[in-house]
Amino acid sequence: MEIGLHACKGATLMRPRAKSAATLALVVVLGLLALAFAIAHDSAPAPAPALPAGAVPMTAVVHRRYGSPDVVKLEQLAKPTPKDDELLIRVRAAAINPLDWHYMRGTPYVVRLIAGLGRPKPDRIQLGVDFAGTVEAVGKRVTQFKVGDELFGTADGSLADYTVSTEVGLALKPSNMTFEQAAAVPIAALTALQGLRDVGHLQPGQQVLINGASGGVGTFAVQLAKSLGAEVTGVCSTRNLELVRSIGADHVIDYNRSDYTRGAARYDLIFDTVGNHGLLASVRVLTPRGTLVIAGTQSNDPWLGPLARPLRARLISPFVKQRLVTFLADTNRTTDVNLLRGLLQDGKLKPVIDREYSLSQAPEAIRYLEAGHARGKVVIRVD
Ligand SMILES: NC(=O)c1ccc[n+]([C@@H]2O[C@H](COP(=O)([O-])OP(=O)(O)OC[C@H]3O[C@@H](n4cnc5c(N)ncnc54)[C@H](OP(=O)(O)O)[C@@H]3O)[C@@H](O)[C@H]2O)c1
């Protein structure tokens, strides 16, 4: 009887608690659903506002909503005015990177926390980051460059007649290169350099495998790994074997014919721009103290997309001796841009350009890159 009484009292005491826990859980679930809806929702584009009175028009590649390359248009925007610490650059060429189509689609959705929920914020409608061009005006606090200098580097909204940037992350264009060649370099080459040298700690004489050796990042990674003194294996498809050999790979693996994660060779470093093999399969072909650098993945999942593999790597890391690391390239490192400039000027590094498009063909260029089979870089001429 007593037991029954206690049980009965306990049940009466628990009920309000259980009720509030259930209410809280419901609020959390509804909150998460609302957040998920807000993040994943695509709003209709806001109409383009008229140019301010007196503004000088320029042509720019914009997207006023998220979606496929069909949302990308050419529009007349106001030519920007540089602030005191900025340069006004007349863009002569730009390059497309996967970053551009991530912003175009607003995926993975986390991108929208920066670029805008529903549709891109008015100051995030322009596309393009890599550029090469000529300085047209300088703010009064600019010290390193002057009007007429030919530069290359990164600046937001580089797919346009003009862009503005601070001096950070810019360098003089190597005199032996065209604007198109110089524009092909910044993001892809910085990713390869920093991934191999700073994240992968690549040492002379080490064995490095570059997965995705024929892509924008991969073609720089093969050349930079060679110049860091490594023995390089490039993984690519049959049609790109000769290209990857020609830029310095000591060995090539045709991914259509063999799977490097099942081979007998062991690598001190795998620099992976594709992410098409399981993490443990990659670990299997690393030396006992080897490193897997996750530079990119093919995942198009809009929620986690390229973040899923690095997250899995974090979970696995404590259980393996090898290092599994990921990183984001730092495009503001002026010393690295100048290091690349030196290599380009000396002919020790050469951009591989697959296709060139005009500014009005930017949607086609993005569509081509997004298909995932570019051979080197996709460049836009801005005439
Ligand atoms: N971490 C960072 O800071 C950073 C910076 C820039 C880029 N990324 C990421 O790095 C990745 C690569 O960028 P990217 O500019 O080099 O892209 P990309 O130019 O589009 O690379 C495409 C290349 O991948 C190759 N590829 C496709 N499937 C392959 C496979 N199964 N095995 C080997 N190669 C394969 C293609 O060769 P085939 O035509 O022969 O298939 C093509 O050459 C992207 O995910 C990008 O988001 C990361």
The ligand as an ORCA input file, in Angstrom:
! r2SCAN-3c Opt
* xyz 0 1
  N      39.829     25.255    -48.573
  C      39.777     26.360    -49.294
  O      40.086     27.455    -48.852
  C      39.387     26.220    -50.748
  C      39.726     27.214    -51.659
  C      39.406     27.019    -52.985
  C      38.714     25.876    -53.377
  N      38.343     24.978    -52.435
  C      37.612     23.760    -52.799
  O      38.508     22.893    -53.460
  C      37.771     22.112    -54.381
  C      38.432     22.176    -55.744
  O      38.403     23.510    -56.212
  P      38.859     23.820    -57.703
  O      38.806     25.278    -57.885
  O      40.113     23.087    -57.988
  O      37.644     23.114    -58.479
  P      37.597     22.682    -59.998
  O      38.542     23.494    -60.796
  O      36.157     22.700    -60.362
  O      38.106     21.162    -59.966
  C      37.544     20.258    -60.808
  C      38.561     19.134    -61.061
  O      38.242     18.024    -60.220
  C      38.571     16.851    -60.970
  N      37.844     15.680    -60.500
  C      36.515     15.454    -60.559
  N      36.239     14.222    -60.054
  C      37.432     13.670    -59.710
  C      37.809     12.429    -59.134
  N      36.910     11.495    -58.833
  N      39.117     12.215    -58.878
  C      40.046     13.142    -59.177
  N      39.749     14.330    -59.745
  C      38.450     14.589    -59.996
  C      38.151     17.214    -62.381
  O      38.891     16.402    -63.297
  P      38.140     15.500    -64.398
  O      37.492     16.437    -65.370
  O      39.251     14.746    -65.002
  O      37.144     14.650    -63.665
  C      38.535     18.678    -62.500
  O      39.815     18.847    -63.045
  C      36.338     22.633    -54.351
  O      35.573     21.809    -53.526
  C      36.471     24.002    -53.738
  O      35.294     24.408    -53.076
  C      38.672     25.120    -51.128
*
